[in-house]
Amino acid sequence: MSFAMIGGLTLHYRLTEGPGQAPAIVFVNSLGTDFRIWEDVVTRLAGDFTLLLHDKRGHGLSDTGAMPQSMDDHARDLAGLLDHLGITRAVICGVSVGGMVAQALWGMRPDLVRGLILCDTAHQIGTTEMWNTRIEAARSGRIAELADPILERWFTPEFKAAQAAAHAGYRNMLLRTDGEGYAGTCMALRDADLTETASRIDVPTLCVVGEQDGSTPPDVVAGLAALVPGARLETIAGSGHLPCIDNPEILAGLVRSFVAGLG
């Protein structure tokens, strides 16, 4: 396991070097998960690219940090980690809040971003009331009350029926997320409006959405794609909110194609 001290916080990460001058791809996970959600994607890309996974603050084995938290805090963490590792001009692939972190990183440090893959995300997600409800539940140890409705938006009924063990495992991942860390990322989501940032993005951008995403439905992600100049939109049939889990082969193919197109 690898750890780095970034801005006073310990961040857990995994770096897999690619051959020669292989392009770097950075993956940013969603709320209530850690970087293991990308495993089935990166195994399909390993050997051809430099791949960086990390647990954002408050998740996995990374420190939680002080409250309140903002999207800029997450972007600053990632920028610091990239600087620490000497990675420049990377493709940033984020899912859900990870896609918002990717947008915020471009706004803060465009020199680090070669391209963006924004999966099942938007420039603004949810309502103040929704996030405040989650913050209160997480801080009072009641994430379990939120778990089943959240998983219904993450996964399709078909995935739950066909992969019951995996579905239960991802529920465990959600439940074992640090309550204060979960609340902090909810604060960042509540307060983030990246409309202006998204409208200025000037690097190649691919927006991806699961056809049955219950958290950021196709029309929401299409709205983001319309906002980002020149962005392309791809819909993954039969997928929910986390295509890195339920359709990793298709998502890995989209990532590979996108990076190849950068030249």
C-alpha positions as CSV (number, residue, x, y, z in Angstrom):
1,M,0.0,0.0,0.0
2,S,1.2,3.5,-0.8
3,F,0.5,6.7,1.2
4,A,1.4,10.4,0.8
5,M,1.2,13.4,3.0
6,I,-0.6,16.1,1.0
7,G,-1.5,19.4,2.6
8,G,-1.3,17.8,6.1
9,L,-3.6,14.9,5.1
10,T,-2.6,11.3,4.5
11,L,-3.9,10.0,1.2
12,H,-4.0,6.4,0.2
13,Y,-3.2,5.7,-3.5
14,R,-2.0,3.1,-5.9
15,L,0.2,4.0,-8.9
16,T,0.9,1.5,-11.7
17,E,3.5,2.6,-14.1
18,G,3.0,2.1,-17.8
19,P,5.7,1.6,-20.4
20,G,7.9,4.5,-21.6
21,Q,6.0,7.6,-22.1
22,A,2.6,5.9,-21.6
23,P,-0.3,8.4,-21.0
24,A,-1.4,8.8,-17.4
25,I,-5.0,8.1,-16.4
26,V,-6.3,9.1,-13.0
27,F,-9.5,7.6,-11.5
28,V,-11.6,9.4,-8.9
29,N,-14.2,7.4,-7.0
30,S,-17.8,8.2,-6.0
31,L,-19.4,9.1,-2.6
32,G,-19.4,6.2,-0.2
33,T,-16.8,4.1,-2.1
34,D,-13.1,3.7,-2.3
35,F,-10.8,3.2,-5.2
36,R,-11.6,-0.6,-5.4
37,I,-14.6,0.3,-7.6
38,W,-12.2,0.8,-10.5
39,E,-10.5,-2.6,-10.2
40,D,-12.3,-4.2,-13.2
41,V,-11.6,-1.2,-15.4
42,V,-7.9,-0.8,-14.6
43,T,-7.1,-4.5,-15.0
44,R,-8.2,-4.1,-18.7
45,L,-6.0,-1.0,-19.1
46,A,-2.9,-2.1,-17.2
47,G,0.3,-2.5,-19.2
48,D,-0.6,0.2,-21.7
49,F,-1.0,3.3,-19.4
50,T,0.2,4.8,-16.2
51,L,-2.8,4.4,-13.8
52,L,-3.4,6.3,-10.6
53,L,-6.1,5.4,-8.1
54,H,-6.6,7.2,-4.8
55,D,-9.0,7.3,-1.9
56,K,-10.4,10.8,-1.7
57,R,-10.4,12.4,1.8
58,G,-12.8,10.8,4.2
59,H,-12.9,7.5,2.3
60,G,-11.0,4.3,2.3
61,L,-7.7,4.6,4.1
62,S,-7.3,8.4,3.6
63,D,-7.6,10.9,6.3
64,T,-10.9,12.7,6.7
65,G,-9.7,16.3,7.3
66,A,-11.3,19.3,8.9
67,M,-14.9,20.4,8.4
68,P,-16.6,22.0,6.5
69,Q,-15.3,20.6,3.2
70,S,-15.6,21.9,-0.4
71,M,-15.1,20.5,-3.8
72,D,-11.9,22.7,-4.0
73,D,-10.5,20.7,-1.0
74,H,-10.9,17.5,-3.0
75,A,-9.4,19.1,-6.2
76,R,-6.5,20.5,-4.1
77,D,-5.8,17.1,-2.6
78,L,-5.6,15.5,-6.1
79,A,-3.5,18.3,-7.5
80,G,-1.1,17.9,-4.6
81,L,-0.9,14.1,-5.1
82,L,-0.2,14.5,-8.8
83,D,2.6,17.1,-8.0
84,H,4.0,14.7,-5.4
85,L,4.1,11.9,-7.9
86,G,5.4,14.0,-10.8
87,I,2.4,13.4,-13.0
88,T,1.5,16.1,-15.5
89,R,-1.1,16.4,-18.2
90,A,-3.1,13.4,-17.1
91,V,-6.5,12.2,-18.3
92,I,-8.8,12.5,-15.3
93,C,-11.7,10.0,-15.2
94,G,-14.2,10.5,-12.4
95,V,-17.5,9.0,-11.5
96,S,-20.3,10.9,-9.7
97,V,-18.7,13.3,-7.2
98,G,-15.4,12.1,-8.8
99,G,-16.5,13.7,-12.0
100,M,-17.1,17.0,-10.2
101,V,-13.6,16.7,-8.6
102,A,-12.3,16.3,-12.1
103,Q,-14.0,19.5,-13.3
104,A,-12.9,21.4,-10.2
105,L,-9.3,20.2,-10.8
106,W,-9.4,21.6,-14.3
107,G,-10.7,24.9,-13.0
108,M,-7.9,25.0,-10.4
109,R,-5.0,23.5,-12.2
110,P,-5.7,23.2,-15.9
111,D,-1.9,22.5,-16.5
112,L,-2.5,19.0,-15.0
113,V,-5.4,18.0,-17.2
114,R,-4.9,16.6,-20.7
115,G,-8.5,15.4,-21.0
116,L,-11.6,14.6,-19.0
117,I,-13.8,11.5,-18.8
118,L,-16.9,12.5,-16.7
119,C,-18.9,9.5,-15.8
120,D,-22.5,9.7,-14.4
121,T,-22.0,13.2,-13.0
122,A,-23.0,16.8,-13.5
123,H,-22.0,20.4,-12.9
124,Q,-24.4,20.5,-9.9
125,I,-26.0,17.5,-8.2
126,G,-28.9,17.3,-5.8
127,T,-30.5,19.9,-3.5
128,T,-29.4,21.5,-0.3
129,E,-32.2,19.7,1.6
130,M,-31.2,16.3,0.3
131,W,-27.5,16.8,1.2
132,N,-28.3,18.2,4.6
133,T,-30.5,15.1,5.3
134,R,-27.5,12.9,4.4
135,I,-25.1,14.9,6.4
136,E,-27.3,14.7,9.6
137,A,-27.7,10.9,9.1
138,A,-24.0,10.3,8.5
139,R,-22.9,12.3,11.5
140,S,-25.4,10.6,13.8
141,G,-24.3,7.1,12.7
142,R,-27.4,6.4,10.5
143,I,-25.9,5.7,7.1
144,A,-27.6,2.3,7.2
145,E,-30.9,4.1,6.9
146,L,-29.8,5.6,3.6
147,A,-28.1,2.5,2.2
148,D,-31.0,0.7,0.4
149,P,-32.3,3.8,-1.4
150,I,-28.8,4.8,-2.5
151,L,-28.1,1.3,-3.9
152,E,-31.3,1.4,-5.8
153,R,-30.0,4.4,-7.6
154,W,-26.5,2.9,-8.1
155,F,-27.5,-0.5,-9.5
156,T,-30.1,-1.9,-11.8
157,P,-32.5,-4.6,-10.6
158,E,-30.8,-7.0,-13.0
159,F,-27.4,-6.4,-11.5
160,K,-28.8,-7.0,-8.0
161,A,-30.4,-10.2,-9.1
162,A,-27.5,-11.6,-11.1
163,Q,-24.7,-10.5,-8.7
164,A,-26.3,-10.6,-5.2
165,A,-22.9,-11.2,-3.5
166,A,-21.3,-8.2,-5.2
167,H,-24.3,-6.1,-4.5
168,A,-24.1,-7.0,-0.8
169,G,-20.3,-6.3,-0.9
170,Y,-20.8,-2.8,-2.2
171,R,-23.4,-2.2,0.4
172,N,-20.8,-3.1,3.0
173,M,-18.4,-0.6,1.4
174,L,-21.0,2.1,1.7
175,L,-21.8,1.3,5.3
176,R,-18.2,1.1,6.4
177,T,-17.4,4.6,5.0
178,D,-16.4,7.0,7.8
179,G,-19.5,8.9,8.8
180,E,-17.7,12.2,9.2
181,G,-15.9,11.6,5.9
182,Y,-19.2,10.9,4.1
183,A,-20.7,14.0,5.6
184,G,-17.7,16.1,4.5
185,T,-18.1,15.0,0.9
186,C,-21.9,15.7,1.1
187,M,-21.0,19.2,2.2
188,A,-18.8,19.6,-0.9
189,L,-21.6,18.3,-3.1
190,R,-24.2,20.5,-1.5
191,D,-22.2,23.7,-2.0
192,A,-20.7,23.0,-5.5
193,D,-22.0,24.7,-8.6
194,L,-19.5,24.1,-11.4
195,T,-21.7,25.6,-14.2
196,E,-19.3,28.4,-15.0
197,T,-16.3,26.1,-14.8
198,A,-17.8,23.5,-17.0
199,S,-18.7,26.1,-19.6
200,R,-15.0,27.1,-19.9
201,I,-13.4,23.6,-20.2
202,D,-11.1,23.6,-23.2
203,V,-9.7,20.1,-23.1
204,P,-11.2,17.1,-24.9
205,T,-14.1,15.8,-22.8
206,L,-16.1,12.6,-22.9
207,C,-19.3,12.4,-20.8
208,V,-20.6,8.8,-20.0
209,V,-23.9,7.8,-18.4
210,G,-25.5,4.6,-17.6
211,E,-28.8,4.2,-19.4
212,Q,-30.5,3.3,-16.0
213,D,-28.6,5.7,-13.8
214,G,-31.0,6.7,-10.9
215,S,-28.7,9.3,-9.4
216,T,-27.6,11.4,-12.4
217,P,-30.0,10.2,-15.1
218,P,-29.1,10.4,-18.8
219,D,-30.8,13.8,-19.3
220,V,-28.7,15.3,-16.5
221,V,-25.5,14.0,-17.9
222,A,-26.6,15.2,-21.4
223,G,-27.0,18.6,-19.9
224,L,-23.4,18.6,-18.7
225,A,-22.2,17.4,-22.1
226,A,-24.1,20.3,-23.7
227,L,-22.5,22.7,-21.3
228,V,-18.9,21.6,-21.9
229,P,-17.6,23.0,-25.3
230,G,-17.1,20.1,-27.7
231,A,-17.9,17.3,-25.3
232,R,-19.0,14.0,-26.6
233,L,-21.8,11.9,-24.8
234,E,-21.9,8.1,-24.6
235,T,-24.7,6.1,-23.1
236,I,-24.0,2.6,-21.7
237,A,-27.1,0.4,-22.2
238,G,-28.2,-1.6,-19.2
239,S,-25.9,0.3,-16.8
240,G,-26.7,2.1,-13.6
241,H,-24.8,4.9,-11.8
242,L,-21.5,3.0,-11.6
243,P,-20.5,1.6,-15.0
244,C,-17.1,0.9,-13.6
245,I,-18.8,-1.9,-11.6
246,D,-21.6,-3.1,-13.8
247,N,-20.1,-2.6,-17.3
248,P,-16.3,-2.3,-16.8
249,E,-15.4,-3.8,-20.2
250,I,-17.5,-1.2,-22.0
251,L,-16.2,1.7,-19.9
252,A,-12.6,0.5,-20.3
253,G,-13.1,0.4,-24.0
254,L,-14.4,4.0,-24.0
255,V,-11.5,5.1,-21.9
256,R,-9.0,3.4,-24.2
257,S,-10.6,4.9,-27.3
258,F,-10.7,8.4,-25.8
259,V,-7.0,8.4,-24.8
260,A,-6.0,7.0,-28.2
261,G,-7.9,9.9,-29.8
262,L,-5.7,12.4,-28.0
263,G,-2.7,11.4,-30.1
